[in-house]
Amino acid sequence: MTLAASITVRLRLPLICAPVFRVSGADLVIEACNAGVIESFPTANCKTVDRFGKWLTRRDSAVPSSAAPFCPNLIMRSSSMKEELACICRHRVEMIITSVGSPAPAVDPLHEIGCLVLTDVATVRHAEKAIAAGIDGLILLTAGADGQTGWADGFAFARAVRRIFDGPIVLAGRISDGWPLWAARALGCDLAYMGTRFIAATESSAPPDYKQILVDSEFDDIFLTRAFTDLETNILPPSIVAAGLDPANLPAMSEGRSPQLCGSGAPAPQTMEGRLECRTFGFRCPSRRIRGSINQNHSG
Ligand SMILES: Cc1cc2nc3c(=O)[nH]c(=O)nc-3n(C[C@H](O)[C@H](O)[C@H](O)COP(=O)(O)O)c2cc1C
């Protein structure tokens, strides 16, 4: 285990409750941290930087320092990244996860406050670049991850990264109970990510209809498509149907139009902000999960 003992002693499980847009809210952060699990949330879930600062203050007062760390997810190409970074530094946050873009601009200011910087990567090339930028840990996004997914096989990816990096690594994708979590540890990972597993939790901010779709869905229901954001995305068909679309006849992004989930017949978003916003519907639709696993989540 390469994660600092000051963090591991506060964990009941070697787990990060993964950042999920419009799902990871203040309640999930507080409950997960108090239960001994690292909780991450996209800063975008706070909607404004001012609100983000208030979340950090609320978390500080609701969670003792002996609880598991929380971990804002900073989107490097977001237009508000610099303000969010400044807010993180003011609050002396203990660890963060960067996504979408090079972590390089954030590494020095975060290290100055003693913050651990984790970065998500989908290829060994990405991992090498992130290591060169000075990050402290890597999240390995693999082929099973829900929402906008990775491509790599987790077994091979974890071993390939372990050969070049001896810092903390986190396996992400299709991990939903203790068995794959244990397998991740056996592979040499320090922690694992669970995203979908927490979406139907009582404390999640997901809308009830989305939670129900997850609970009702089976392993084989998953649908992989590039139709919405031109990035490979794991989605559940009932949400596509609920939006008035036929999963079997989705317009291709190469036709220059995105389906009405991005706004009726609107042109496909060309900017990163546009694509991130387009992820919105992903929060209603993504992911397969074994029903029993979600039900266990409800029953605690
Ligand atoms: C609906 C949805 C929204 C997501 N939003 C984000 C996000 O805002 N930032 C991010 O880094 N990852 C995001 N992810 C990816 C998760 O953090 C995580 O990588 C993924 O859920 C892991 O796969 P699993 O769901 O199979 O556990 C999202 C995933 C889903 C399903």
The ligand as an SDF file (V2000), in Angstrom:
LIG
                    3D

 31 33  0  0  0  0  0  0  0  0999 V2000
  -23.7390    9.2670  -14.4650 C   0  0  0  0  0  0  0  0  0  0  0  0
  -22.2760    9.3740  -14.3130 C   0  0  0  0  0  0  0  0  0  0  0  0
  -21.6890   10.6210  -14.1840 C   0  0  0  0  0  0  0  0  0  0  0  0
  -20.3100   10.7470  -14.0050 C   0  0  0  0  0  0  0  0  0  0  0  0
  -19.7590   11.9840  -13.8090 N   0  0  0  0  0  0  0  0  0  0  0  0
  -18.4290   12.1000  -13.6230 C   0  0  0  0  0  0  0  0  0  0  0  0
  -17.8240   13.3740  -13.3920 C   0  0  0  0  0  0  0  0  0  0  0  0
  -18.4700   14.4010  -13.3360 O   0  0  0  0  0  0  0  0  0  0  0  0
  -16.4720   13.4050  -13.2130 N   0  0  0  0  0  0  0  0  0  0  0  0
  -15.7070   12.2680  -13.2680 C   0  0  0  0  0  0  0  0  0  0  0  0
  -14.4900   12.3570  -13.0990 O   0  0  0  0  0  0  0  0  0  0  0  0
  -16.2550   11.0580  -13.4780 N   0  0  0  0  0  0  0  0  0  0  0  0
  -17.5950   10.9550  -13.6470 C   0  0  0  0  0  0  0  0  0  0  0  0
  -18.1550    9.7220  -13.8380 N   0  0  0  0  0  0  0  0  0  0  0  0
  -17.3060    8.5210  -13.8220 C   0  0  0  0  0  0  0  0  0  0  0  0
  -17.2150    7.9640  -12.4040 C   0  0  0  0  0  0  0  0  0  0  0  0
  -16.5040    8.8610  -11.5660 O   0  0  0  0  0  0  0  0  0  0  0  0
  -16.4870    6.6100  -12.3820 C   0  0  0  0  0  0  0  0  0  0  0  0
  -15.3220    6.6760  -13.1460 O   0  0  0  0  0  0  0  0  0  0  0  0
  -17.3050    5.4990  -12.9300 C   0  0  0  0  0  0  0  0  0  0  0  0
  -18.6090    5.5990  -12.4240 O   0  0  0  0  0  0  0  0  0  0  0  0
  -16.6930    4.1820  -12.5060 C   0  0  0  0  0  0  0  0  0  0  0  0
  -17.4150    3.1280  -13.0350 O   0  0  0  0  0  0  0  0  0  0  0  0
  -18.6110    2.3580  -12.2550 P   0  0  0  0  0  0  0  0  0  0  0  0
  -19.7890    3.2670  -12.3290 O   0  0  0  0  0  0  0  0  0  0  0  0
  -18.7660    1.1370  -13.0760 O   0  0  0  0  0  0  0  0  0  0  0  0
  -18.1860    2.1480  -10.8380 O   0  0  0  0  0  0  0  0  0  0  0  0
  -19.5300    9.5820  -13.9950 C   0  0  0  0  0  0  0  0  0  0  0  0
  -20.1330    8.3300  -14.1220 C   0  0  0  0  0  0  0  0  0  0  0  0
  -21.4910    8.2220  -14.2550 C   0  0  0  0  0  0  0  0  0  0  0  0
  -22.1410    6.8670  -14.3410 C   0  0  0  0  0  0  0  0  0  0  0  0
  1  2  1  0
  2  3  1  0
  2 30  2  0
  3  4  2  0
  4  5  1  0
  4 28  1  0
  5  6  2  0
  6  7  1  0
  6 13  1  0
  7  8  2  0
  7  9  1  0
  9 10  1  0
 10 11  2  0
 10 12  1  0
 12 13  2  0
 13 14  1  0
 14 15  1  0
 14 28  1  0
 15 16  1  0
 16 17  1  0
 16 18  1  0
 18 19  1  0
 18 20  1  0
 20 21  1  0
 20 22  1  0
 22 23  1  0
 23 24  1  0
 24 25  2  0
 24 26  1  0
 24 27  1  0
 28 29  2  0
 29 30  1  0
 30 31  1  0
M  END
$$$$
